[in-house]
Amino acid sequence: MSKNKIKYLITMLLCSVITGVTFGQTDSLSHYLEVAARNNPGVKASFSAYQASLQKIPQAGAIPDPQLDMGFFLQPMEIIDGRQYGNVQVMQMFPWFGTRKAARTEMTHMSKMAFEEFRQSRDNLYLQVYTQWFILCRLQEQLNNNRENKKYLEQLEQLALRKFSASGGKGTTNTPVPSPQPVITSQGSSNSGMSGMGGMGAKSNQPGNRNQPAMAPMGGGMGDNMPASSGMSDVLRIQLEIAEIDNNIESYLSEIKAAEAAFNAIMNRPAHHEVILPDSLTQIPFSLDIASAMDQITEQNPMLGMLVEKGEAFKAKAEMDKKMSYPMIGVGLQYMMIGKRKPMGMGMGMDELPITSMNGKDMIMPMVSLTIPIYRGKYRAQQQESKYWWQASRDEYDNTRNSLEAELYQSKHLLDNASRKIELYAKQSQLAQATYNLITQEFITGKSDLSDVIQVQRQLLDYQLKKAEAIAEYNTMVAGIQKLISFKDDEQAKTN
């Protein structure tokens, strides 16, 4: 793989997003994925580790450094036709044919394994971004639902106030009206009071009593003052519901702030940095075929890719160990520095050797060396070790693939379950909304009790909140399935 191709691949990889998940999403999510891929320290560390592994390839295929030996005599050594002053020797060793290639092959697969680790780190980061994004969208949707229901309650409060004002015009102005503050401060007692009042209101709606006020059964000796009291109690009960909704809104605002801090931490940004969210949370259109998904997982999943490259690396190492068991060949030169031998004086003896033309001439001697690997036990053990590691990587690959297949089936089950929940809560929300509209009209005309209206309003809010949770769960499962599948980076970059 050329350097230009590697740079292009990495650039596209950092800029690309999971297309199957981002369909139907806003541009802000794509932007946040790109920001996270570029800024997240974990992904940057994985990429640096991959770049470091690339530098091991030329190291593995390098020839051993030559060896230089130099020696000098403290006193020149007399030899025939000269006096030797020193000796210089250089030797270059060469491994057996094919050893360097096998070493480069091993490190190439190790660098590819590091690249798969980088892809896995990047995919994990994408899943974190998607998960935290959908958490924020869910909280925002639930916050909007609470605000919308608060508007319903405020409208209902206005209706109750009108009924109270209308009933107060019938000579009930002399009856003191209790302040709403003491009732709102004790939420626990107000809930029990609401249930009791709701039960009494239900009795008043029996046939023959529809024209009577909601609290008429408590009339006893109260006379004409009771309709006004009943109307005021309706107002207070609605204010209790509004107070609870206000508390929920404040809680969601605080939770959104904490979730935004976690989202910014993933992208290595300040906690207070603004996060732009869509106006509403929608379900991602997604279809899953198990057989096709498993084929894609087998071909594209980074974890499986790591194990494949790991096995190939051990396979190349076994070949290198085999080559290392063969002799290494060395080629060198030896240079001997020789000075001239002076002739000795006459009469010194008959054993003096004559001076020849070789007197004082330096000598160069080519050399060849050969290692003799006679201790075969360690070489056989190295080859067996590499074979066992290769087999271990194959078994680990099969085990990981089986785990991913089981996880895919479990994800399919959870995805289908979340989809059914979305349909259920959507239908229930529509029915609850229609019921709320009808029962509100009945409350205006005096045919329905306030407890029934509040109960339906609570059901409507509950279904809306559960629907938002189900959509967020569904979208997160889609992102999880896409993480299992991953994608081919070069082809994916072209499609983007």
Buried (B, 14 or more C-beta within 10 A) or exposed (E): EEEEEBEEBBEBBBBBBBEBBBEEBBEEBBEBBBBBBEEBEBBBEBBEBBBEBBEBBEEBBEEEEEEEEEEEEEEBEEEEBBBBBBBBBBBBBEBBEBBBBBBBBBBBBBBBBBBBBBBBBBBBBBBBBBBBBBBBBBBBBBBBBBBEBBEBBEEBBEBBBEBBEEBBEEEBEEBEBEEBEEBBEEEEEBEEBBEEBBEBBBEBBEEEEEEBBBBBBBBEEBEEBBBBBBBBBBBBBBBBBBBBBEEBBEBBEEBBEEBBBBBBBBBBBEEEEEBEBBEEBBBBEBEBEEEEBBEBBBEBBBBBBBBBBBBBBBBBBBBBBBBBBBEBBBBBEBBBBBBEBEEEEEEEEEEEEEBEEEBBEEBEEEEEEEEEEEEEEEBEEBBEBBBEBBEBBBEBBEEBBEEBBEBBEEBBEBBEBBBEBBEBBBEBBEBBBEBBEEBBEBBBEBEBBBBBBBBBBBBBBBBBBBBBBBBBBBBBBBBBBBBBBBBEBEEBBEEE
